[in-house]
Amino acid sequence: MEVKVNILRKATLRGYTRLILAYLFCLVLLCVYQYVTLYGKGVTDQIFGVSFFLALIHHIGFSSLIALIFVLPYRLLEHVKPRLGIKFIFTILVLLLCVETLLIGYYTVAYVPLGSDILGYSIQSILNIIFKSDIFGMYVAGIFAVLIFTFYTFFKFTGSFYHYISKMFPFTIFLMSLFLMTLFTERKPINDNKTQYLAYNLISTSLDKTDYIAKTEFPLLKENVDKDVLGTYFNLKEEAPNFVFIIVEGLGEDFVGIDAEFGGFTPFIDELTQESLYFDHFLSNTGRTFGVIPSLLGSLPFGKNGFMNLKDMPNKVTLFSVLKNNGYHTNFYMGANSSFNHLDQFLRSENIDVLVDRSKYERIYKLQPTDAAGASWGYPDKELYKKAMAVYRPDSIPRLDVFMTLTTHEPFLLPNQGFYDAKVAAILETSNRYEKRTRKLIAKNKAIFSCLLYGDEALRDFMLAYKKKPSYSNTIFVITGDHRLVPIPQNNTLSRFHVPMLFYSPLLKEPKKISAVSSHLDVVPSILAMLSKKYNIKLPKKTSWLGSGLDMHAEFRSAKNIPLMRNKNELNDFIAKECFYSSGNLFSIRKNLVLEELDVDTRNYEVLLNNFKGLNAYVTKENKILPEEYAPYKVEKNKFTSEEIVWINSQFNGRDFDNAYETARQFAFDGRYDKALLLINFILSEVPSHIDAKILKGRVTAWSGAYKEASLILEECLETNPNYDDIYLAMLDIYFWSDTNEKVLFLYERIEDNNIKSKEVGKKVKRSYQIVQKKGKESNTLIVNANIEAYMASEI
């Protein structure tokens, strides 16, 4: 009898090479996808150009590098067990393909590769960018499936012609040659392998030399002797002026003015440039929104991932705290959630008087249209300004108002979108100002330019309304962008930071254009120097501004040292007077911020950048920006013991605070009130505006028997979120539990004022009111509320 035995044979380099070739083939397909997508969006002018073929070379090089890295593990695993090595490499390469797919998806949406800034964002934030901002996100599962199928099919197919490749000897020398070839080709984000770019950035960041040997404990500390460079331009009154800062999302300089490349879509702002102190060579210090508030309002360093993302916020001075301590009413208005980038924590640390964010809008205001996932970012610009005007306080005291707009942010959705799309089409049809490439980009990105038109119109309406206020005549408006719009291709690396800066005011003596280079870091020192000279306001004896004040030179010049942070965790750009050092390359800065590459030794500029990196890390990590005695508001230290932190970490490991809230809620339901409150307090220390956690804190406090304290907590919630049903439900429950149902008579006025229509709220109002009536009858002190009576009658 014949017995057949199947014996597994060890896979040789033949199988390994076929896997690498299949991997490379899939990378080529992804490369084609990237260039087709960018071309379809009008970002590139061609698909199969020089850049495409450079990308192919880099993909070949990266494939060769991967082959070199994993060839030894492959052979070892095959030695341990036949076919184990080939299964391992198959899995690794599939995972690498999935990563590259996501990174290319991110790049075709954000137009910047994902580098070490990945450490500054949650995975959920990155996936939101990929999945919510582009059609790519709708088909990503299908793309993965097709890619894996293609990879496996090509691997099988190569078995028929491998004998041609196997004659290449020796194999490792061939791979090394391919990899070395990529070291001598031009490497740009568009033609780089995105996985390699990410890995290189992460390694580079971890090896950054940021050691700093401080000659003094507080290296930024200096006497407050900033020169007043603004005062001569204004006819200041006896009363201190109001300040209104308007930070327009994505407003870059090349969208503003009659000569702008993408001009014509901000006609009102264009008019203001002719009536203002207008800085046309101005810079944001960060390439994303995370840095604009600390830079513009505080002249503060960046930290690793942005100042507001520092775990323990250092002592500081900002325009908010200085003006508040000089009798100003300080206010901040936005349409999105203030917890984004920990903005709420930063503002609360400055004791601002009013913070209006998404949670503070009543039902009469309309949210931005929802995206494909059914989510809305918040309230568009017109609603933002309407809300601000509705909550304005009397004009008896000076004010600092700061607005942060939303509409010109992805996903670029508008109320009445078709109306503004038609206006964009009409501008393109009637104007002959645009070059062919510019016209194509505008047409391909119609939604973005529609948002610019809407945002400009919203600002115009706000300014017209503000002019009717008595305080207008004594108000200085500061209008700028947080950074330049990312989705529209940029002329050079510096374009990302190029934003307009306008000082508009009835107090202005005459308009003037300033062409010297300054940055957001320079604004606060100049404003406070002006106020100090005219009004003798109280300033800290010493300051630690990172900026040195505005350069008011009318003609173009670049005479400052200015640090620039492109993304979170990416501090690779630095202006040293007339030179711009960026990622190892040096450029001369020309008028209109045109860059001319210099072929010179860059080591001195690298030292400048590294010195700043070290300084930035030292002062933010070690709380050495400002001594405590000069800080208007002291830093609140961590309130949790080491043991409490260990427990918190055992229950909550990550950044999903909604999940932490659910955990705390379950502890409360289980009667473990102490643990519930500990976790709630931790949530609120990280996300002060987490309203559900605050309400839960009120309920748990009441369940513990502290009804008075619980009522105070919920009263605070009601002040900040007057249209949230759950607050009223919790307050009505506390009235019932504590037998203080008569308070419903006062609460019902708030329910009516805020148009609360919840049936559950109505039931609990009725419950408390009936108890009040019963007690009144028993004691002959019956209280009747006509409004509640009418409401109850309508419900019957």
C-alpha atoms as one frame of an Amber mdcrd trajectory, in Angstrom:
protein
   0.000   0.000   0.000   1.359   3.457  -0.995   1.277   6.169   1.654   1.490
   9.848   0.637   3.032  12.255   3.094   2.827  16.032   2.678   6.012  17.645
   3.902   6.138  21.409   4.190   9.141  22.841   2.420  10.966  25.925   3.603
  10.223  29.005   1.547  13.291  30.414  -0.171  14.247  33.948  -1.235  12.136
  33.299  -4.311   8.912  33.556  -2.287  10.271  36.498  -0.313  11.116  38.447
  -3.466   7.665  37.792  -4.920   6.088  39.243  -1.768   8.263  42.367  -2.022
   7.356  42.744  -5.710   3.655  42.415  -4.892   4.075  45.024  -2.165   5.835
  47.381  -4.597   3.114  46.870  -7.217   0.445  47.892  -4.686   2.497  50.955
  -3.705   2.553  51.953  -7.364  -1.240  51.646  -7.514  -1.542  53.839  -4.412
   0.825  56.320  -6.006  -1.384  56.469  -9.105  -4.435  56.960  -6.853  -2.741
  59.865  -5.071  -1.810  61.685  -8.264  -5.161  61.071  -9.950  -6.959  62.431
  -6.859  -4.762  65.510  -6.621  -5.187  66.150 -10.322  -8.931  65.747 -10.065
  -9.014  68.379  -7.311  -7.003  70.788  -9.390  -4.021  70.647  -7.049  -1.602
  69.306  -9.680  -1.510  70.069 -13.360  -0.619  66.572 -14.546  -0.536  62.998
 -13.338   2.408  61.299 -15.006   4.999  64.036 -14.634   8.474  64.174 -13.093
   7.032  64.212  -9.600   5.158  60.967 -10.267   8.282  59.172 -11.447  10.254
  60.477  -8.460   7.512  59.024  -6.291   7.955  55.667  -8.017  11.690  55.775
  -7.283  11.000  56.510  -3.609   8.488  53.674  -3.399  11.067  51.345  -4.963
  13.641  52.543  -2.452  11.308  52.082   0.495  10.333  48.605  -0.704  14.033
  47.768  -0.909  14.609  49.074   2.600  11.720  46.985   3.933  13.147  43.962
   2.118  16.555  44.499   3.706  15.083  44.969   7.177  12.927  41.856   7.133
  15.039  39.406   5.147  16.853  38.141   8.254  13.677  37.645  10.361  12.174
  35.879   7.346  15.052  33.395   7.104  15.102  32.805  10.862  11.358  32.117
  11.027  11.572  29.757   8.050  14.332  27.925   9.904  12.124  27.615  12.996
   9.131  26.359  11.052   8.557  26.032   7.298   6.174  28.676   5.856   6.155
  30.656   9.138   8.451  33.300   7.678   6.394  33.834   4.555   3.169  34.138
   6.583   4.826  36.668   8.880   6.124  38.799   6.004   2.765  38.582   4.220
   1.046  39.969   7.336   3.627  42.723   7.845   3.384  43.906   4.250  -0.418
  43.938   4.310  -0.325  46.077   7.463   2.190  48.439   5.855  -0.068  48.768
   2.822  -3.029  49.625   5.040  -0.952  52.280   6.837   0.223  53.753   3.525
  -3.368  53.820   2.273  -4.540  55.800   5.308  -1.563  58.165   5.113  -2.178
  58.852   1.426  -5.859  59.388   2.224  -4.829  61.929   4.868  -2.453  63.634
   2.422  -5.076  63.994  -0.309  -7.343  65.715   2.224  -4.932  67.877   4.258
  -2.247  68.325   1.588   0.456  67.861   4.178   1.889  64.457   5.081   1.289
  63.142   8.560   4.576  63.385  10.440   5.548  63.683  14.075   2.468  65.876
  14.607   0.619  62.549  14.878   1.775  62.572  18.500  -0.209  65.753  19.078
  -3.542  64.341  17.882  -5.702  61.451  18.934  -6.171  58.575  16.485  -9.858
  59.534  16.381  -8.995  63.090  15.277  -6.804  61.799  12.443  -9.439  59.308
  11.305 -12.056  62.075  11.400  -9.950  64.131   8.985  -9.612  61.152   6.641
 -13.162  59.857   6.812 -15.209  63.042   7.088 -13.457  65.400   4.720 -13.227
  63.453   1.477 -14.885  60.766  -0.612 -11.908  58.554   0.291 -13.435  57.985
   3.727 -16.621  56.583   2.213 -14.820  53.773   0.405 -11.844  53.036   2.640
 -13.026  49.531   3.551 -13.441  48.688  -0.118 -10.020  50.137  -0.908  -8.442
  47.930   1.749 -10.204  44.851   0.360  -9.177  45.561  -3.255  -5.623  46.280
  -2.177  -5.238  43.044  -0.224  -6.803  41.065  -3.085  -4.437  42.719  -5.567
  -1.456  42.032  -3.332  -2.309  38.330  -3.050  -3.150  37.969  -6.759   0.064
  39.628  -7.903   2.066  37.444  -5.502   0.555  34.346  -7.110   1.020  35.718
 -10.613   4.745  36.426 -10.181   5.396  32.748  -9.652   5.256  32.228 -13.416
   8.087  34.585 -14.352  10.241  34.613 -11.245  13.112  32.801 -13.015  13.990
  36.067 -14.782  14.337  37.929 -11.486  16.129  35.109  -9.689  19.103  35.502
 -11.990  19.868  38.885 -10.435  22.790  38.158  -8.114  23.486  38.893  -5.395
  19.984  39.780  -4.184  21.011  41.955  -1.224  23.349  44.085  -3.322  20.510
  44.726  -5.761  18.226  45.869  -2.924  20.899  48.069  -1.403  21.519  49.719
  -4.777  17.848  50.581  -5.152  17.690  52.075  -1.683  20.880  54.117  -2.133
  19.492  55.483  -5.392  16.654  57.206  -3.534  19.125  59.111  -1.362  20.206
  61.125  -4.396  16.769  62.025  -5.724  14.681  65.076  -4.826  12.427  64.304
  -1.866   9.262  66.337  -1.373   6.121  65.459   0.597   4.140  64.795  -2.572
   6.624  62.248  -3.938   7.701  60.690  -0.661   6.518  57.336   0.584   4.163
  58.459   3.349   5.032  55.626   5.714   8.724  56.422   5.368   8.008  60.127
   5.930   6.070  59.355   9.106   8.759  57.000  10.439  11.546  59.473   9.645
   9.686  62.323  11.373   9.018  60.280  14.480  12.635  59.174  14.739  13.908
  62.676  14.007  11.659  64.166  16.674  12.765  61.644  19.279  16.426  62.407
  18.518  15.984  66.185  18.546  18.570  67.896  20.715  16.458  70.097  22.942
  18.715  70.106  25.973  18.941  73.623  27.320  21.430  74.894  29.844  19.781
  77.971  31.338  22.090  80.828  32.212  19.263  82.257  34.275  16.297  80.500
  35.855  13.803  82.505  33.781  15.517  83.176  30.440  12.526  85.026  28.905
  12.049  87.380  31.871  12.763  91.056  31.156  11.846  94.518  32.353   8.562
  95.843  30.980  10.007  98.610  28.816   8.414  97.917  25.411   8.326 100.996
  23.182   4.953 102.442  22.214   4.904 102.097  18.410   1.104 102.198  17.959
   0.003 105.245  19.942   1.017 107.813  17.339  -1.422 106.284  14.831  -4.535
 106.750  17.014  -6.467 109.693  18.443  -7.008 108.009  21.787  -9.732 109.395
  24.062  -9.664 109.945  27.803 -11.443 106.638  28.327  -9.497 103.478  27.569
 -10.552 101.959  24.221 -12.414  98.706  23.688 -10.661  95.963  21.730 -12.396
  93.507  19.397 -10.199  90.712  18.015 -11.646  88.823  15.065  -9.687  85.681
  14.177 -10.897  84.433  10.808 -10.330  80.727  10.269  -7.924  80.057   7.397
  -7.675  83.684   6.219  -4.375  83.819   4.342  -2.880  86.917   2.755  -3.252
  85.513  -0.756  -7.062  85.712  -0.366  -7.060  89.407   0.612  -6.517  92.543
  -1.450  -6.806  93.588  -5.077  -3.561  91.874  -6.092  -4.107  88.620  -4.209
  -3.775  85.401  -6.202  -7.115  84.129  -4.906  -8.632  87.576  -4.290 -12.146
  88.729  -5.046 -13.936  86.621  -2.432 -13.489  88.926   0.597 -14.709  92.292
  -0.762 -15.507  93.749   2.666 -12.123  92.853   4.153 -10.530  94.247   0.998
 -12.271  97.569   1.744 -11.067  97.495   5.338  -7.456  97.122   4.205  -7.801
 100.576   2.619  -9.100 102.093   5.874  -6.800 100.418   8.410  -3.294 100.001
   9.652  -2.729  97.104   7.281   0.228  94.718   7.634   0.626  92.831   4.358
   3.749  90.806   5.304   2.381  89.456   8.574   2.840  85.956   9.955   0.923
  83.554  12.109   3.328  81.648  14.333   1.630  78.283  13.898   0.295  76.494
  10.830  -2.850  75.315  12.588  -5.478  76.824  14.904  -3.980  75.295  18.059
  -1.425  78.108  18.439  -3.192  81.321  17.506  -4.688  82.254  20.900  -1.479
  81.791  22.978   0.595  83.614  20.321  -1.772  86.456  19.464  -3.173  87.121
  22.949  -0.210  86.008  25.069   3.035  86.137  23.048   3.740  82.722  24.559
   6.078  79.862  23.553   4.680  76.743  21.914   5.473  73.820  24.153   5.740
  70.453  22.422   2.229  70.207  20.954   1.033  73.765  21.405   0.868  75.829
  24.586  -2.756  74.971  25.341  -1.941  71.258  25.203   0.578  71.474  28.049
  -0.469  69.093  30.798   0.524  71.520  33.550   0.043  75.090  32.367   2.918
  77.375  33.393   2.580  80.807  34.988   1.863  83.382  32.314   0.600  86.857
  31.461  -1.801  87.482  28.584  -3.861  90.374  27.282  -6.901  88.784  28.968
  -5.420  88.857  32.470  -3.744  92.274  32.186  -6.865  94.018  30.883  -9.148
  92.230  33.339  -6.984  93.473  36.196  -7.370  96.966  34.773 -11.164  96.976
  34.819 -11.901  95.473  31.420 -14.703  92.986  30.843 -13.144  90.015  28.987
 -15.175  87.849  26.600 -14.593  85.058  24.113 -17.031  83.953  21.389 -16.931
  80.935  19.101 -19.368  78.600  17.366 -17.501  75.333  17.983 -16.731  73.414
  21.180 -14.247  75.273  23.371 -12.807  71.984  24.624 -11.061  71.590  21.252
  -7.301  71.942  21.815  -8.061  72.617  25.519  -9.030  76.198  24.714 -11.555
  76.222  27.566  -8.845  75.358  30.091  -6.627  78.150  28.812  -9.407  80.752
  28.926 -10.565  79.726  32.373  -7.005  79.983  33.662  -7.196  83.647  32.590
 -10.463  84.176  34.530 -12.344  85.571  31.556 -15.814  86.895  32.313 -17.789
  85.311  29.456 -17.089  82.245  27.323 -19.666  81.578  24.623 -19.150  78.353
  22.704 -21.385  75.850  20.953 -23.085  74.806  24.191 -24.345  78.338  24.926
 -26.546  78.860  21.841 -30.313  78.737  22.208 -32.588  76.939  19.771 -33.255
  80.074  17.722 -29.718  79.765  16.292 -29.111  77.367  13.408 -26.193  74.950
  13.350 -23.877  74.585  10.384 -25.199  71.887   8.022 -24.126  68.372   8.919
 -21.409  66.512   7.053 -21.634  63.049   5.479 -21.354  61.454   8.919 -24.288
  63.479  10.249 -22.125  65.730  12.466 -22.006  69.519  12.619 -18.911  71.459
  13.691 -21.005  74.167  15.320 -22.560  77.510  14.503 -21.589  79.431  11.342
 -20.246  82.967  11.428 -23.510  84.888  11.061 -24.993  83.014  14.004 -21.804
  83.631  16.000 -22.014  87.401  15.585 -25.783  87.455  16.247 -25.274  85.546
  19.487 -22.477  87.882  20.576 -24.595  90.963  19.954 -27.445  89.388  21.942
 -25.330  88.859  25.072 -23.377  92.136  24.992 -23.196  93.883  28.355 -23.732
  97.638  28.887 -21.036  99.960  27.564 -20.144 101.486  30.934 -16.832  99.626
  31.230 -14.148  98.900  28.619 -14.242  95.511  26.913 -11.971  92.955  25.328
 -13.959  90.764  22.924 -12.330  87.933  21.014 -14.103  86.121  18.174 -12.971
  82.889  16.544 -14.866  82.043  13.363 -15.726  78.595  12.043 -17.192  78.700
   8.550 -13.955  78.633   6.550 -12.936  75.345   8.166 -13.425  71.881   6.762
 -15.864  70.478   5.747 -16.772  73.896   4.231 -20.545  73.634   4.607 -22.846
  76.653   4.528 -26.415  77.705   5.106 -27.872  78.401   1.643 -24.858  76.780
  -0.026 -26.261  77.048  -3.546 -26.581  80.832  -3.323 -22.892  81.300  -2.518
 -21.788  78.640  -5.015 -23.594  80.635  -7.698 -21.790  83.803  -6.603 -18.429
  82.024  -6.951 -19.393  80.855 -10.436 -20.439  84.394 -11.365 -17.121  85.848
 -10.176 -15.211  83.288 -12.240 -17.360  84.012 -15.271 -17.097  87.807 -15.138
 -13.551  88.322 -13.883 -10.439  88.113 -16.026  -7.988  88.558 -13.137  -7.186
  84.861 -12.627  -4.522  82.824 -14.338  -5.483  79.446 -15.776  -4.132  77.441
 -12.814  -5.789  79.764 -10.267  -9.108  79.640 -12.084  -8.976  75.846 -12.136
  -8.217  75.658  -8.410 -11.097  77.989  -7.562 -13.500  75.971  -9.703 -12.351
  72.699  -8.125 -12.686  74.155  -4.600 -15.900  76.099  -5.035 -17.131  75.261
  -1.524 -14.069  76.884   0.058 -14.522  80.129  -1.861 -18.239  80.101  -1.102
 -17.307  79.976   2.586 -14.955  82.931   2.131 -17.787  84.953   0.580 -20.167
  83.985   3.388 -17.617  84.720   6.127 -16.822  88.115   4.605 -20.527  88.937
   4.372 -21.022  87.868   8.013 -18.194  90.153   9.120 -19.679  93.047   7.149
 -23.080  92.567   8.813 -21.459  92.404  12.244 -19.498  95.606  11.685 -22.599
  97.419  10.468 -24.473  96.319  13.604 -21.565  97.268  15.847 -21.391 100.773
  14.355 -24.828 101.435  15.892 -23.445 100.887  19.399 -22.302 103.956  21.349
 -19.014 102.201  22.147 -18.079 101.912  18.464 -16.433 105.326  18.427 -13.936
 104.154  21.056 -13.197 100.656  19.746 -10.136  99.207  18.016 -10.789  96.161
  15.818  -7.928  93.712  15.265  -8.629  91.381  12.321  -6.330  88.537  11.281
  -6.223  84.889  10.199  -5.201  81.999  12.423  -3.232  80.505   9.510  -3.615
  80.220   5.765  -6.236  77.787   4.428  -4.607  74.367   4.174  -6.558  72.716
   1.314  -5.561  75.337  -1.276  -2.010  74.662  -2.587   0.644  77.057  -1.322
   3.412  78.839  -3.182   6.118  77.935  -0.652   6.662  76.719   2.897   6.245
  80.209   4.365   2.855  80.722   2.683   1.241  78.543   5.367   1.932  81.319
   7.919   1.248  84.379   5.750  -1.883  86.116   7.064  -3.259  89.662   6.950
  -3.276  91.891  10.038  -5.599  94.896  10.246  -6.030  97.503  12.974  -9.318
  99.194  12.056 -10.871 101.926  14.202 -12.709 105.259  14.154  -9.810 106.356
  16.374  -7.286 105.781  13.587  -5.786 109.041  12.307  -5.274 107.771   8.768
  -4.895 104.414   7.016  -1.423 103.107   6.292   0.103  99.980   4.816   2.980
  98.433   6.754   5.183  96.033   4.778   7.750  95.099   7.431   7.577  91.514
   8.670   6.017  90.961  12.106   4.078  88.105  13.700   1.237  87.388  16.100
   3.806  87.254  18.918   4.399  90.999  18.506   0.810  92.216  18.960   0.283
  92.113  22.745   3.557  93.872  23.673   2.665  96.767  21.348  -0.955  97.111
  22.526   0.016  97.124  26.179   2.858  99.577  25.576   0.330 101.961  23.983
  -2.132 101.604  26.858   0.585 101.950  29.467   1.874 105.212  28.016  -1.559
 106.824  27.580  -3.518 105.470  30.539  -0.837 104.353  32.967  -2.486 100.942
  33.289  -1.102  98.466  35.791   1.340  96.085  34.168   3.469  93.342  35.702
   6.880  94.782  36.604   8.470  92.138  34.408   7.206  90.257  31.391   8.294
  87.301  29.295   6.862  88.076  25.865   8.306  85.958  23.097   7.646  88.795
  20.653   9.387  92.163  20.622   6.632  94.458  19.347   5.382  95.356  15.880
   7.805  96.564  13.224   6.084  99.694  11.835   8.465 100.230   8.910   6.395
 101.071   5.834   8.717  99.446   3.301   9.409  95.739   3.144  12.074  94.414
   5.487  12.561  91.308   7.596  14.475  92.296  10.723  13.141  89.903  13.391
  13.847  86.439  14.698  10.520  84.582  14.528   9.904  80.934  15.496   7.258
  79.058  13.497   5.526  75.784  14.378   4.047  74.197  11.252   2.097  71.458
  13.044   1.879  70.102  16.540   5.207  68.561  17.469   6.873  69.980  14.334
   9.176  72.867  15.189  11.365  72.943  12.082  10.976  76.523  10.822  12.715
  79.679  11.980  13.076  83.188  10.572  16.436  84.763  11.365  16.038  88.321
  10.122  16.246  88.200   6.296  16.678  84.399   6.155  14.212  81.546   6.552
  15.533  78.194   7.800  13.181  75.294   7.156  13.875  71.575   7.651  17.568
  71.936   6.855  17.147  74.322   3.914  17.957  78.034   3.945  16.139  80.709
   1.959  16.386  84.436   1.491  13.084  86.239   2.172  12.063  88.624  -0.586
   9.137  90.998  -0.948   5.709  89.281  -0.866   7.492  86.554   1.114   8.944
  85.027  -2.016  11.704  82.570  -1.075  15.031  82.223  -2.847  17.038  79.142
  -1.861  20.600  79.811  -0.692  23.475  77.410  -1.249  25.414  78.272   1.913
  26.466  76.653   5.168  23.321  76.351   7.317  24.924  75.239  10.573  24.559
  78.621  12.302  20.848  78.670  11.513  20.451  75.105  12.726  22.049  76.202
  16.001  19.577  79.098  16.260  16.635  76.741  15.751  17.972  74.157  18.205
  18.617  76.849  20.806  15.018  77.972  20.510  13.802  74.371  20.712  15.738
  73.934  23.918  14.457  77.216  25.353  10.883  76.389  24.350  11.064  72.961
  25.989  12.729  74.272  29.163  10.392  77.166  29.968   7.203  75.198  29.262
   8.151  71.912  30.911   9.762  73.458  33.991   7.274  76.332  34.505  10.031
  78.889  33.902   8.207  81.395  31.707   7.386  83.746  34.537   7.922  83.738
  38.326   4.723  83.291  40.281   4.862  86.791  41.787   4.484  88.377  38.329
   1.597  86.160  37.185  -1.850  87.789  37.608  -3.418  84.390  38.190  -1.585
  81.553  39.858  -1.293  78.149  38.271  -3.648  75.606  39.820  -1.554  72.632
  40.776  -2.655  69.037  40.373  -5.305  68.280  42.984  -4.903  64.509  42.852
  -2.668  62.389  45.048  -0.363  59.779  43.572  -2.687  57.044  44.771  -5.676
  58.745  43.164  -3.806  59.086  39.877  -2.951  55.379  39.930  -6.630  54.545
  40.416  -7.767  56.986  37.739  -5.308  55.461  35.288  -6.604  52.016  36.147
 -10.097  53.114  35.141  -9.315  55.489  32.303  -6.436  55.133  29.891  -6.672
  57.426  26.907  -8.384  60.638  25.794 -11.987  59.470  25.396 -13.567  61.514
  28.173 -17.077  60.529  27.121 -16.118  56.949  27.884 -14.690  58.084  31.248
 -18.009  59.824  31.921 -19.904  56.576  31.304 -17.583  54.818  33.751 -18.192
  57.505  36.400 -21.925  57.275  35.772 -21.877  53.554  36.408 -19.951  54.067
  39.663 -22.656  56.520  40.736 -25.465  54.088  39.875 -23.628  51.426  41.902
 -23.584  53.746  44.920 -19.801  54.288  44.830 -20.145  58.049  45.068 -16.580
  58.752  46.179 -15.112  56.977  43.152 -17.647  58.576  40.834 -16.769  62.075
  42.093 -13.028  61.394  41.820 -13.356  60.381  38.181 -15.745  63.270  37.462
 -13.310  65.780  38.978 -10.534  64.334  36.828 -12.665  64.692  33.699 -13.449
  68.310  34.581  -9.779  69.060  35.272  -9.026  67.983  31.703 -12.225  69.167
  29.980 -13.782  71.954  32.087 -16.674  72.387  29.650 -17.838  68.738  29.819
 -21.400  69.646  30.759 -22.652  66.082  31.286 -19.878  65.471  33.814 -20.855
  68.669  35.637 -24.514  67.632  35.780 -23.535  64.187  37.024 -21.407  65.842
  39.697 -24.476  67.780  40.821 -26.599  64.642  40.963 -23.992  62.582  42.827
 -23.485  65.422  45.297 -27.249  65.465  45.890 -27.362  61.681  46.291 -24.723
  62.133  48.987 -27.138  64.457  50.812 -25.405  67.795  50.050 -28.422  69.415
  48.360 -27.269  73.010  48.735 -23.878  72.288  47.177 -25.546  70.284  44.409
 -27.873  73.189  43.608 -24.913  75.565  43.301 -23.202  73.185  40.873 -26.307
  72.972  38.704 -26.905  76.736  38.884 -23.456  77.179  37.373 -24.358  74.664
  34.663 -27.519  76.626  33.927 -25.543  79.861  33.545 -23.262  78.331  30.927
 -25.740  76.012  29.146 -29.209  77.542  29.527 -30.823  75.497  26.748 -29.792
  72.008  27.892 -32.768  69.941  29.081 -30.760  67.655  31.372 -29.823  70.538
  33.692 -33.468  71.345  34.338 -34.252  67.665  34.911 -31.480  67.411  37.500
 -32.524  70.623  39.271 -36.160  69.541  39.433 -35.086  66.188  40.887 -33.027
  67.936  43.576 -36.017  70.149  44.474 -38.085  67.008  44.841 -35.506  65.067
  46.886 -34.763  68.005  49.189 -38.421  68.974  49.546 -37.806  72.474  48.178
 -40.356  72.206  45.379 -41.375  75.868  45.722 -38.216  76.750  43.761 -40.004
  75.487  40.653 -41.867  78.814  40.604 -38.600  80.620  39.809 -37.068  77.901
  37.634 -40.084  77.830  35.352 -39.299  81.379  34.209 -35.922  80.127  32.964
 -37.619  77.165  31.280 -39.927  79.518  29.385 -37.207  82.033  28.535 -35.048
  79.320  26.983 -37.923  77.650  25.132 -37.462  74.251  26.790 -40.058  71.887
  25.281 -39.027  68.577  26.839 -42.031  66.493  27.955 -39.928  64.983  30.728
 -39.143  68.462  32.062 -42.861  69.264  31.882 -43.752  66.177  33.938 -41.294
  67.110  36.672 -42.487  70.731  36.717 -46.026  69.420  37.183 -44.874  67.063
  39.980 -43.227  69.854  41.974 -46.023  72.353  41.352 -48.698  69.922  42.563
 -46.729  69.351  45.766 -46.464  73.133  46.274 -50.227  73.520  45.752 -51.005
  70.684  48.164 -48.842  72.243  50.868 -50.439  75.629  50.210 -53.919  74.273
  50.679 -52.926  72.558  53.905 -51.389  75.770  55.314 -53.866  78.195  53.731
 -50.997  79.865  51.800 -51.865  78.675  48.316 -49.546  80.025  45.622 -50.785
  79.993  42.047 -48.506  80.509  39.029 -50.593  81.456  36.022 -47.956  80.381
  33.512 -47.581  76.927  35.041 -51.362  76.607  35.313 -51.680  77.413  31.613
 -48.909  74.981  30.747 -50.525  72.168  32.740 -53.887  72.891  31.150 -52.382
  72.668  27.672 -50.906  69.263  28.493 -54.211  67.735  29.563
